[in-house]
Amino acid sequence: MLRVSGLEKSYGRVQAVEDVSFSLAAGRATALLGPNGAGKTTTLKIILGFLIQDAGTVVLDAGRIGYVPDRPVFFPWLHGRAILDLTRRSLGMGKPEWESRVLALSGKLLFDPALLERRPGTYSAGNVKKFAYLQALAIAPELLIADEPFSALDPPSIKGLRDLFLELRAAGATLLLSSHMLAEMSRISDDVVVMRAGRVVARDGLPELLSRFRPVNAGDLESAFLGLMKG
């Protein structure tokens, strides 16, 4: 589905990403973890084509790709329904099927469809995030990439989104989620990639990663992560 090999990216004298390599298997959820400044967002932007790497390759074998950034931004002069309609038209999808999908996803995301008549700039931060998911998931992506997937969401919405992620994975979609919410990642992820100071310090299946830290501690993802941050 996705293979990243030897990625390098610097900003002047700052090496943001250094020799980053990992791969995603189809139909699995991967957590991309790391402290602030680890290079996670830079890596995601290179994968998506928003940034050009200095070296390395990205091989992506996916059809439709959904992307939800940490802080979504939309055309300020369009209301939500118009933005979704632009998305639908760009993909050539039929209106009845699209509207049915949007309505079903709105329920799962706890997003009030009445908000679609307003501009996203008038939404709360949580509803902006939900609207971003609505747009990204209505296209039925084969690969979903989300940066800080739970930011700005309240507990009921986090639960609903977690269930939706698990539903997508069960249906065969591939997920790449970059998050600091380790407890949620432990409930969703099949695989884990951990970055520190621009480099990958661990990449493994979640059970295999946790087994490396037993019986030193309880074997939870937080303990494993903090252990990796010590070098």
Rosetta blueprint (number, residue, H / E / L):
1 M L
2 L E
3 R E
4 V E
5 S E
6 G E
7 L E
8 E E
9 K E
10 S E
11 Y E
12 G L
13 R L
14 V E
15 Q E
16 A E
17 V E
18 E E
19 D E
20 V E
21 S E
22 F E
23 S E
24 L E
25 A L
26 A L
27 G L
28 R L
29 A E
30 T E
31 A E
32 L E
33 L E
34 G L
35 P L
36 N L
37 G L
38 A L
39 G L
40 K H
41 T H
42 T H
43 T H
44 L H
45 K H
46 I H
47 I H
48 L H
49 G L
50 F L
51 L L
52 I L
53 Q L
54 D L
55 A E
56 G E
57 T E
58 V E
59 V E
60 L E
61 D L
62 A L
63 G L
64 R L
65 I E
66 G E
67 Y E
68 V E
69 P L
70 D L
71 R L
72 P L
73 V L
74 F L
75 F L
76 P L
77 W L
78 L L
79 H L
80 G H
81 R H
82 A H
83 I H
84 L H
85 D H
86 L H
87 T H
88 R H
89 R H
90 S H
91 L H
92 G L
93 M L
94 G L
95 K H
96 P H
97 E H
98 W H
99 E H
100 S H
101 R H
102 V H
103 L H
104 A H
105 L H
106 S H
107 G H
108 K H
109 L H
110 L L
111 F L
112 D L
113 P H
114 A H
115 L H
116 L H
117 E H
118 R L
119 R L
120 P H
121 G H
122 T H
123 Y L
124 S L
125 A H
126 G H
127 N H
128 V H
129 K H
130 K H
131 F H
132 A H
133 Y H
134 L H
135 Q H
136 A H
137 L H
138 A H
139 I L
140 A L
141 P L
142 E L
143 L E
144 L E
145 I E
146 A E
147 D E
148 E L
149 P L
150 F L
151 S L
152 A L
153 L L
154 D L
155 P H
156 P H
157 S H
158 I H
159 K H
160 G H
161 L H
162 R H
163 D H
164 L H
165 F H
166 L H
167 E H
168 L H
169 R H
170 A H
171 A L
172 G L
173 A L
174 T E
175 L E
176 L E
177 L E
178 S E
179 S L
180 H L
181 M L
182 L H
183 A H
184 E H
185 M H
186 S H
187 R H
188 I H
189 S L
190 D L
191 D E
192 V E
193 V E
194 V E
195 M E
196 R E
197 A L
198 G L
199 R E
200 V E
201 V E
202 A E
203 R E
204 D E
205 G E
206 L H
207 P H
208 E H
209 L H
210 L H
211 S H
212 R L
213 F L
214 R L
215 P L
216 V L
217 N L
218 A L
219 G L
220 D L
221 L H
222 E H
223 S H
224 A H
225 F H
226 L H
227 G H
228 L H
229 M H
230 K L
231 G L
